[in-house]
Structure formats: structure tokens, C-alpha cells
């Protein structure tokens, strides 16, 4: 299989054709990493490793900086449907950067009906999003998602992910112990 087509991935990101892993969105909220920082890394960061053999879509690891902090982002792209999938994002430790790359596990997802994690059928559904912000907990119920009927992996589209990020930002600013919202 050929490496991920960088131009198609960047076009999908620019157009907001992104699917985010629910788990990733929770970790970004908890760590105070913005979704925009992840988008910026994919839009202009350096591709540091290709995973052309990944199925059903090739993926790649990117390195970018938010201020002076490094950020790794793993993404995959369905080049036919021009859809980006953000698998994971994290701040690598300095020893990982110096040695080259991290051996972090990764998983992938797809808005289409076949789950790339297990091959099961994905369907439209709802999920509950929660994030521990340290100063309080945010819970958002009735979040639109695509859910695999076999492995249960949940994916959230870019528009919904932006709304979740705003709910988290508002809750953090209000310093509430518990914030419960519904989409």
C-alpha cells in the first residue's frame, strides 16, 4: 500500500472533514490541549513516520509545536472519501524526541460502515462524553457518534468535537465541580 497522501489529508482537515476518537477528545480536554493545536500540526507539521501498511487506510505520525511544546499527532486518511481520522495526539517526552519516535499504540476509525479496528459494522448512534479537568468533571450526554456494533469504538465528527471543546472550555472557566450537559 502507498503512504498516506499528505495533500488529501490536509485538504480534509482544512474542510473540517475529520473524525475524532472519543477517547482522544477526552484526553485533549483533560490535558488542556486544544483541537486547533492538533489541526495545526496536521496542516503544517512535519510528517516523521509513515505507516503505509496500515489497513484499511495508511496513517502517519506528525510532529508540530504549540509555542515551544512539541506535539505528536497520529492520523489516517480515507483518500477516496477525503476523510481524515485523528487517532491520537500527545506531548512526547524529550527522550522520545531525541531517539526519533515513540512506540505508542495506535488505532484507527472510519465514518463509513466498516470498522477499521475490527472489521465490524459501524452505525450512527449516541455516546456520553466525559472529561476530568482536575478542578471538576464535565459530562455531555446524547453526543452524536458512529459506533461499531462489534468492538464498540466510538467516533465523533469535527463539528460535534468543536462543540464539545467549547462546553469543556466554558466549564473550565466557571470552575464547576460537575458540569452536565446534553447535545
C-alpha positions, -999 to +999 in steps of 0.1 A: +000+000+000+012+035-007+019+061+020-007+085+032-014+112+006-004+144+026-023+168+002-056+148+006-052+147+044-045+184+046-074+192+024-098+171+045-085+189+077-090+223+061-125+214+051-134+200+085-138+165+072-124+150+104-135+121+127-121+122+162-118+092+186-139+099+216-111+088+239-087+113+222-112+141+228-114+132+264-076+132+268-072+165+250-097+181+273-080+167+304-046+177+293-056+212+281-045+206+245-068+224+220-083+207+190-069+236+170-034+227+180-040+192+166-054+206+134-024+230+131+001+201+134-018+182+107-019+213+085+017+224+087+036+200+109+063+176+097+054+140+088+080+120+107+069+084+100+046+067+075+026+036+082+017+026+046+009-009+057-019+001+080-054-011+070-078-001+057-061+033+053-024+043+056-015+065+085+013+088+095+028+104+126+033+141+126+054+165+147+045+201+153+049+227+180+024+246+202+045+275+213+077+257+223+060+225+233+063+195+208+031+177+199+028+143+181-004+136+161-012+102+145-037+104+117-052+083+089-070+093+057-096+077+035-083+092+003-114+082-018-139+099+005-114+126+016-120+120+053-093+124+080-093+103+112-074+116+142-062+086+161-041+101+189-022+132+200+002+136+228+032+156+241+062+134+235+089+133+262+123+147+253+140+113+253+114+101+227+121+131+205+159+126+208+156+089+200+134+096+170+099+082+176+075+068+202+062+033+201+027+044+213-001+021+203-025+034+177-059+026+164-079+039+135-115+046+127-137+054+097-170+071+093-181+045+067-198+013+077-167-009+081-148-005+114-111-004+106-103-017+141-121-049+139-140-051+106-174-048+123-203-027+111-204+010+122-237+027+126-249+061+137-255+063+174-251+083+206-225+083+233-217+101+266-186+122+267-168+129+300-135+146+309-119+150+343-104+186+342-087+183+376-109+210+390-141+193+381-158+168+358-177+176+325-203+151+313-221+156+280-249+132+272-266+124+238-235+131+217-238+121+181-213+094+171-207+065+148-203+033+169-190-002+159-215-029+168-187-054+173-159-036+193-178-006+205-153+020+193-169+055+191-160+083+166-171+119+168-173+142+138-154+175+137-184+198+141-195+179+172-159+178+185-158+216+183-190+219+203-176+196+230-144+216+232-165+248+238-185+231+265-153+220+282-137+255+279-168+271+294-169+246+323-132+251+330-138+289+331-167+285+355-146+262+377-177+240+384-172+207+403-196+189+380-209+201+346-236+180+330-249+190+296-268+174+267-262+180+230 
